[in-house]
Amino acid sequence: MRLSMKDGKADYAEFTEMVDCYCVAECPKKIAIPDLFADMNAKQQHQDWNSDWYYMVHTQNAGKASDCIKCGKCEKVCPQHLNIWKLLETVAKEFEKKE
Ligand code: SF4
């Protein structure tokens, strides 16, 4: 299963199907990549506003989406060939926007 794009935007609904992810083990910033994408999916696809709380939980003892240094190590092991660092930029904009 590959990530698709709709109207030029990533279809975050497909992130719920991510399994067997090795990307987190490779990440020097210990970003919980699949969890953050699932949070994004919950917010965008299901209007689940609890996802802000879950994003806080998933980044409490791990890296935030904005901590990504774009090293690409996660993308080398991603079976779906996702452009992870680019997608994390979108996640950071959604969950780390200033009030
Ligand atoms: S590109 Fe970002 S998310 Fe991927 S391994 Fe590097 S720091 Fe982690």
Residues whose N, C-alpha, C, O or C-beta is under 5 A from the ligand:
A	BS01	SF4	E26 C27 P28 K29 I31 C68 I69 K70 C71 G72 K73 C74 W85
